[in-house]
Structure formats: structure tokens, C-alpha cells
């Protein structure tokens, strides 16, 4: 059976947005909070999960993560504000 991947976005205490992919968002958030996740988040204070959605298989999730990471900060904040259920549709609608 193929694993289902999710894309997630975390916000640091200073407001920085971090995007990643995982098969278990809650486990990954705990890892980040314990300093065992991405080096970029270590020592950045409390982390808040601000967005997550299904992203398909590993390859599709990686492609989606790349697209989100290419967005400007303003576009990422819009994504967080709108909380779209499907990022594929959101990218199609926002161009």
C-alpha cells in the first residue's frame, strides 16, 4: 500500500514560515519542537502548525513542496489565510 504524504507549513515565534512534507504531520511537528527536525527551525521558539493538506505520493508531495517554497511570503500568507483543501486547484486558480 502506498503511503499518503502531506504538505505542512509551520510558523516560528518570529513569524518565519517553514514548509515541509511528511507522512505524519503530528509526529513531524513534535520532532521539530524537540529540535530533532530541520536545522532551520532549531532554537526558533515555539512552532505553530498553520497549514497542512494531502499531497499524494512522495513524488507529488515533493513537487508540491517545491512549488510552495517558490511562493513569495505574501503568497504563502494568503495560502495560510485561505486554507485551500486542494493545493493543486489553488495553484491553478491563482496562476
Backbone torsions as a table, in degrees:
resi	resn	phi	psi	omega
1	UNK	NA	135.5	-177.7
2	UNK	-78.9	134.7	178.6
3	UNK	-71.9	144.8	175.7
4	UNK	-96.0	129.5	-179.1
5	UNK	-103.4	151.5	175.5
6	UNK	-124.5	148.9	171.3
7	UNK	-100.0	140.0	179.8
8	UNK	-137.3	156.8	175.2
9	UNK	-129.9	132.8	177.2
10	UNK	-114.0	152.1	175.1
11	UNK	-121.5	134.1	178.1
12	UNK	-83.6	171.3	178.2
13	UNK	-59.5	-30.8	180.0
14	UNK	-84.7	-3.0	177.2
15	UNK	97.7	-1.2	178.1
16	UNK	-66.4	140.3	177.3
17	UNK	-103.1	134.9	179.0
18	UNK	-123.2	134.4	179.8
19	UNK	-116.3	137.4	177.8
20	UNK	-152.0	176.7	176.4
21	UNK	-129.8	153.1	-178.2
22	UNK	-164.4	168.1	172.7
23	UNK	-97.2	-8.2	-178.8
24	UNK	-147.8	97.9	-174.3
25	UNK	-61.9	-44.3	-177.6
26	UNK	-63.8	-43.4	177.8
27	UNK	-61.6	-44.3	-178.2
28	UNK	-65.5	-40.6	177.5
29	UNK	-60.4	-43.9	178.0
30	UNK	-61.7	-41.7	178.0
31	UNK	-60.4	-45.8	178.8
32	UNK	-61.0	-44.9	-177.5
33	UNK	-65.8	-27.4	179.1
34	UNK	-89.5	3.5	178.4
35	UNK	79.9	14.0	-179.2
36	UNK	-104.8	11.3	179.8
37	UNK	-102.4	-141.9	-177.5
38	UNK	-62.8	137.2	179.8
39	UNK	-59.1	-33.3	-178.5
40	UNK	-61.7	-21.4	-177.1
41	UNK	-99.9	-8.4	-177.0
42	UNK	-66.1	129.4	178.3
43	UNK	74.9	16.1	-177.5
44	UNK	-95.1	11.4	178.1
45	UNK	83.1	-166.6	-178.2
46	UNK	-62.9	142.9	179.8
47	UNK	-110.1	143.2	178.8
48	UNK	-122.3	129.3	173.7
49	UNK	-75.9	116.1	-175.8
50	UNK	-108.5	-14.3	179.7
51	UNK	-164.2	142.5	167.2
52	UNK	-156.9	153.9	178.8
53	UNK	-158.6	161.0	174.8
54	UNK	-65.6	144.4	-176.9
55	UNK	-131.6	8.8	177.5
56	UNK	85.0	-147.1	179.8
57	UNK	-80.9	179.0	-175.2
58	UNK	-58.4	-44.5	-178.5
59	UNK	-64.0	-45.3	179.6
60	UNK	-64.6	-39.9	179.4
61	UNK	-63.8	-41.1	178.8
62	UNK	-63.4	-41.4	178.1
63	UNK	-64.6	-41.9	179.6
64	UNK	-65.6	-41.9	178.1
65	UNK	-59.4	-44.3	179.0
66	UNK	-59.6	-44.9	-179.0
67	UNK	-62.7	-42.6	179.8
68	UNK	-66.0	-40.3	-179.7
69	UNK	-65.9	-21.5	177.7
70	UNK	-81.2	-12.4	-179.6
71	UNK	-69.9	152.8	173.4
72	UNK	-73.0	165.4	177.9
73	UNK	-58.7	-42.3	179.7
74	UNK	-60.5	-41.7	178.9
75	UNK	-66.6	-38.1	177.7
76	UNK	-65.1	-40.8	178.2
77	UNK	-64.6	-36.7	175.6
78	UNK	-64.1	-42.3	176.5
79	UNK	-58.7	-46.7	179.0
80	UNK	-63.0	-41.9	-178.9
81	UNK	-66.0	-39.5	-176.5
82	UNK	-83.3	-25.2	179.0
83	UNK	48.1	57.1	-179.2
84	UNK	-65.5	143.3	179.4
85	UNK	-72.4	-29.5	-177.3
86	UNK	-131.4	114.9	-179.9
87	UNK	-69.7	-31.0	178.3
88	UNK	-59.0	-45.2	178.6
89	UNK	-66.7	-42.1	-178.7
90	UNK	-60.8	-43.5	178.3
91	UNK	-64.4	-37.0	178.5
92	UNK	-64.5	-40.9	-177.1
93	UNK	-75.9	-31.8	-176.8
94	UNK	-94.6	-5.5	175.1
95	UNK	78.5	NA	NA
